[in-house]
Amino acid sequence: MINSTQLDGIALVVGAGRGIGREAAFSLAEAGARAIVFADMNDETAKESSEESKKYATNKDYESTIFKMDVRDDKSVQDMVDFVVKEFGRLDYAVNAAGTDNGVHKQLADTDIENFDRIMNINARGNLLCVRAQVAAMRKQDPKTWKSRNGTRDIGRGAIVNLASANSFAGLPGKGSYTISKHAFMGITKMAGLDHAPEGIRVNAVCPTWVRTPLLDDELRKNPEVQGMISAIVPIKRAAECEEVSDTIAFLCSPAASYINGASLLIDAAVTTTVRLF
Ligand SMILES: NC(=O)c1ccc[n+]([C@@H]2O[C@H](COP(=O)([O-])OP(=O)(O)OC[C@H]3O[C@@H](n4cnc5c(N)ncnc54)[C@H](O)[C@@H]3O)[C@@H](O)[C@H]2O)c1
């Protein structure tokens, strides 16, 4: 009998070239995924991530490859999912980590609609296209079972994990467009989980606050005040390490999480439990 947090199936990670998506793929490889497709609009970083994942993979038959795509383009999203199924026969775990930030901070009344459309196009519409195509592939495949110490249970046809944000629950002054897009992504997660549970497909989201990605490290170098803000706001006084998010993503894909569906899991060290800002 293997551990219930262990994986053995085929994974697709969208936004796997950099940051949390890249680490999510590494966590899936460590947890035992048989194959991973690294999808990203940047095929160079996707290739680097794909190569590096071989160092962490624990499945003796592990394979990885890349797929260049853009979540804004319906056809490229569909081609990506078709590619996974054609290459590897099925899609067991999908992670949707492509996303973009607000850029300039503005109060809601000053929202730049072009910027709003840009953000919604990736974070909401683009991720909806991904979830839609992934569910459509998963619902056609045979369900799997899991043998635990107490017997065998159905673990369904597939699991999807979306990269939402603590901003799916709470706003940050001046970050309206991003916050709205992340609320939408939580809505997509709830609706997909609800609509497709009877078909054995689970859809959940992880919702972090600050995560130590190369982007955040860059920001901290340019603007050391951000570190002060994190220390003041985050009860454990640091940003999350990438693997504190990506290991949770692997857990949500695993048999151990087979009853978790439609959930948006805060990974925020209790930031959103308080109204205290300082
Ligand atoms: N970093 C944080 O502190 C943090 C906190 C909360 C939530 N998040 C969310 O996590 C997700 C990942 O964040 P990150 O910091 O790792 O970002 P990142 O910018 O480091 O990585 C995003 C990846 O997605 C790819 N991508 C972007 N747009 C794409 C598109 N249109 N089509 C295909 N690929 C595209 C990029 O090429 C990149 O490889 C985002 O949705 C972000 O909002 C991040």
The ligand as an SDF file (V2000), in Angstrom:
LIG
                    3D

 44 48  0  0  0  0  0  0  0  0999 V2000
    3.4590   35.3120   -6.2940 N   0  0  0  0  0  0  0  0  0  0  0  0
    2.5830   35.6030   -5.3410 C   0  0  0  0  0  0  0  0  0  0  0  0
    2.9280   36.1570   -4.2940 O   0  0  0  0  0  0  0  0  0  0  0  0
    1.1330   35.2110   -5.5650 C   0  0  0  0  0  0  0  0  0  0  0  0
    0.2410   35.3500   -4.4950 C   0  0  0  0  0  0  0  0  0  0  0  0
   -1.0910   34.9870   -4.6840 C   0  0  0  0  0  0  0  0  0  0  0  0
   -1.5110   34.4950   -5.8880 C   0  0  0  0  0  0  0  0  0  0  0  0
   -0.6330   34.3680   -6.9100 N   0  0  0  0  0  0  0  0  0  0  0  0
   -1.1220   33.8550   -8.1860 C   0  0  0  0  0  0  0  0  0  0  0  0
   -0.3970   32.6990   -8.5620 O   0  0  0  0  0  0  0  0  0  0  0  0
   -0.3070   32.6240   -9.9880 C   0  0  0  0  0  0  0  0  0  0  0  0
    1.1420   32.4760  -10.3740 C   0  0  0  0  0  0  0  0  0  0  0  0
    1.8670   33.5670   -9.8520 O   0  0  0  0  0  0  0  0  0  0  0  0
    3.4440   33.6990   -9.9910 P   0  0  0  0  0  0  0  0  0  0  0  0
    3.8810   34.7120   -9.0110 O   0  0  0  0  0  0  0  0  0  0  0  0
    4.0370   32.3480   -9.9740 O   0  0  0  0  0  0  0  0  0  0  0  0
    3.5110   34.3570  -11.4500 O   0  0  0  0  0  0  0  0  0  0  0  0
    4.6960   34.3810  -12.5280 P   0  0  0  0  0  0  0  0  0  0  0  0
    4.4760   35.6220  -13.3030 O   0  0  0  0  0  0  0  0  0  0  0  0
    6.0240   34.1700  -11.8750 O   0  0  0  0  0  0  0  0  0  0  0  0
    4.3840   33.1000  -13.4390 O   0  0  0  0  0  0  0  0  0  0  0  0
    3.2640   33.0500  -14.2520 C   0  0  0  0  0  0  0  0  0  0  0  0
    3.5440   32.1190  -15.4050 C   0  0  0  0  0  0  0  0  0  0  0  0
    2.3650   32.1100  -16.2220 O   0  0  0  0  0  0  0  0  0  0  0  0
    2.7500   32.3380  -17.5760 C   0  0  0  0  0  0  0  0  0  0  0  0
    1.6740   33.0750  -18.2540 N   0  0  0  0  0  0  0  0  0  0  0  0
    1.2840   34.3470  -18.0170 C   0  0  0  0  0  0  0  0  0  0  0  0
    0.3240   34.6850  -18.8800 N   0  0  0  0  0  0  0  0  0  0  0  0
    0.0930   33.6100  -19.6710 C   0  0  0  0  0  0  0  0  0  0  0  0
   -0.7680   33.3610  -20.7550 C   0  0  0  0  0  0  0  0  0  0  0  0
   -1.5850   34.3110  -21.2310 N   0  0  0  0  0  0  0  0  0  0  0  0
   -0.7610   32.1320  -21.3140 N   0  0  0  0  0  0  0  0  0  0  0  0
    0.1060   31.1910  -20.8900 C   0  0  0  0  0  0  0  0  0  0  0  0
    0.9750   31.3770  -19.8860 N   0  0  0  0  0  0  0  0  0  0  0  0
    0.9700   32.5800  -19.2770 C   0  0  0  0  0  0  0  0  0  0  0  0
    4.0300   33.1700  -17.5190 C   0  0  0  0  0  0  0  0  0  0  0  0
    4.7880   33.0370  -18.7020 O   0  0  0  0  0  0  0  0  0  0  0  0
    4.7110   32.5930  -16.2910 C   0  0  0  0  0  0  0  0  0  0  0  0
    5.5490   31.5090  -16.6150 O   0  0  0  0  0  0  0  0  0  0  0  0
   -0.9590   33.9000  -10.5180 C   0  0  0  0  0  0  0  0  0  0  0  0
   -2.2760   33.6090  -10.8940 O   0  0  0  0  0  0  0  0  0  0  0  0
   -0.9260   34.8310   -9.3310 C   0  0  0  0  0  0  0  0  0  0  0  0
   -1.9660   35.7540   -9.3910 O   0  0  0  0  0  0  0  0  0  0  0  0
    0.6890   34.7110   -6.7810 C   0  0  0  0  0  0  0  0  0  0  0  0
  1  2  1  0
  2  3  2  0
  2  4  1  0
  4  5  1  0
  4 44  2  0
  5  6  2  0
  6  7  1  0
  7  8  2  0
  8  9  1  0
  8 44  1  0
  9 10  1  0
  9 42  1  0
 10 11  1  0
 11 12  1  0
 11 40  1  0
 12 13  1  0
 13 14  1  0
 14 15  2  0
 14 16  1  0
 14 17  1  0
 17 18  1  0
 18 19  2  0
 18 20  1  0
 18 21  1  0
 21 22  1  0
 22 23  1  0
 23 24  1  0
 23 38  1  0
 24 25  1  0
 25 26  1  0
 25 36  1  0
 26 27  1  0
 26 35  1  0
 27 28  2  0
 28 29  1  0
 29 30  1  0
 29 35  2  0
 30 31  1  0
 30 32  2  0
 32 33  1  0
 33 34  2  0
 34 35  1  0
 36 37  1  0
 36 38  1  0
 38 39  1  0
 40 41  1  0
 40 42  1  0
 42 43  1  0
M  CHG  2   8   1  16  -1
M  END
$$$$
